[in-house]
Amino acid sequence: MTLSRAIILTILVALPGCGRKSPGEAPAPVPVKVDSVWALAEAAFNRGDWSEAQKQLDRATPLLPPADPRYLRLHFYLAEILFAQGTPLQAVREFRRIAQRHSRVLETT
């Protein structure tokens, strides 16, 4: 009787882990390409879908280094979106960020 109990206990202990992958075997996340996010953002901006454009631009912001030629345009798009959404104070902040960054670019060239 104790042997059968030991077998049943072993099965019950091993059963919960059956069919599960260990945490280390999770699939690697697919890297987000800045070009695809940028294309989605521009398409939404061009059709006037401000919330979708802002969402995509927010995704693109950490992906674009300041040296990227789209960096200033990104902030310009954000400023335009904020202005269109009725938040002119935030829009002015974005326009100022563009002006400050652009003046630094002009000073170095």
C-alpha positions as CSV (number, residue, x, y, z in Angstrom):
1,M,0.0,0.0,0.0
2,T,2.8,2.4,0.7
3,L,4.3,1.8,-2.7
4,S,1.1,2.7,-4.5
5,R,0.8,5.8,-2.3
6,A,4.4,6.8,-3.2
7,I,3.6,6.4,-6.9
8,I,0.4,8.4,-6.7
9,L,2.2,11.1,-4.7
10,T,4.9,11.2,-7.3
11,I,2.4,11.6,-10.1
12,L,0.5,14.3,-8.3
13,V,3.7,16.3,-7.7
14,A,4.8,16.0,-11.3
15,L,1.4,16.5,-12.9
16,P,1.0,20.3,-12.4
17,G,4.2,21.0,-14.4
18,C,3.2,18.8,-17.4
19,G,2.9,20.7,-20.7
20,R,4.1,24.0,-19.3
21,K,7.2,25.8,-20.6
22,S,9.7,27.0,-18.2
23,P,9.8,30.8,-17.8
24,G,13.2,30.9,-19.6
25,E,11.7,29.6,-22.8
26,A,9.4,32.6,-23.6
27,P,9.6,33.8,-27.2
28,A,11.8,36.8,-27.7
29,P,9.8,40.0,-28.3
30,V,9.9,41.3,-31.9
31,P,11.9,44.5,-32.1
32,V,9.9,47.5,-33.2
33,K,11.3,49.2,-36.3
34,V,11.3,52.9,-36.2
35,D,10.5,53.2,-39.9
36,S,7.2,51.2,-39.5
37,V,6.1,53.2,-36.5
38,W,7.0,56.4,-38.3
39,A,5.0,55.4,-41.4
40,L,2.0,54.6,-39.2
41,A,2.3,58.0,-37.4
42,E,2.6,59.9,-40.7
43,A,-0.3,58.1,-42.3
44,A,-2.5,58.9,-39.2
45,F,-1.3,62.5,-39.2
46,N,-2.1,63.0,-42.9
47,R,-5.6,61.7,-42.5
48,G,-6.3,63.8,-39.4
49,D,-6.5,61.0,-36.9
50,W,-4.9,62.9,-34.1
51,S,-5.2,60.4,-31.3
52,E,-3.7,57.6,-33.4
53,A,-1.0,59.9,-34.8
54,Q,-0.1,60.9,-31.2
55,K,0.0,57.3,-30.1
56,Q,2.4,56.3,-32.8
57,L,4.6,59.4,-32.3
58,D,4.8,58.6,-28.6
59,R,6.0,55.1,-29.6
60,A,8.5,56.6,-32.1
61,T,9.9,59.2,-29.7
62,P,12.2,56.8,-27.7
63,L,13.3,55.1,-30.9
64,L,14.5,58.2,-32.7
65,P,17.9,59.6,-31.7
66,P,18.2,63.4,-31.7
67,A,20.5,63.2,-34.7
68,D,17.8,61.6,-36.8
69,P,16.4,64.0,-39.5
70,R,12.9,63.0,-38.4
71,Y,13.5,64.1,-34.8
72,L,12.4,67.8,-35.4
73,R,9.6,66.8,-37.6
74,L,8.3,64.4,-34.8
75,H,8.1,67.3,-32.4
76,F,6.5,69.5,-35.0
77,Y,3.8,66.9,-35.6
78,L,3.2,66.6,-31.9
79,A,2.9,70.4,-31.6
80,E,0.4,70.4,-34.5
81,I,-1.6,67.6,-32.9
82,L,-1.7,69.3,-29.5
83,F,-2.9,72.5,-31.1
84,A,-5.6,70.7,-33.1
85,Q,-6.7,68.9,-30.0
86,G,-7.2,72.2,-28.2
87,T,-4.2,72.2,-25.9
88,P,-2.3,75.3,-27.2
89,L,-0.1,75.6,-24.1
90,Q,1.4,72.1,-24.6
91,A,1.6,72.9,-28.4
92,V,3.7,76.0,-27.6
93,R,6.0,73.9,-25.5
94,E,6.6,71.6,-28.4
95,F,7.2,74.5,-30.8
96,R,9.7,75.9,-28.4
97,R,11.5,72.6,-28.2
98,I,11.8,72.6,-32.0
99,A,13.1,76.2,-32.0
100,Q,15.7,75.5,-29.3
101,R,16.8,72.3,-31.0
102,H,16.8,73.9,-34.4
103,S,18.9,76.9,-33.2
104,R,21.5,74.5,-31.8
105,V,21.6,72.6,-35.1
106,L,22.1,75.9,-37.0
107,E,24.9,77.0,-34.6
108,T,26.9,73.8,-35.1
109,T,26.7,74.1,-38.9
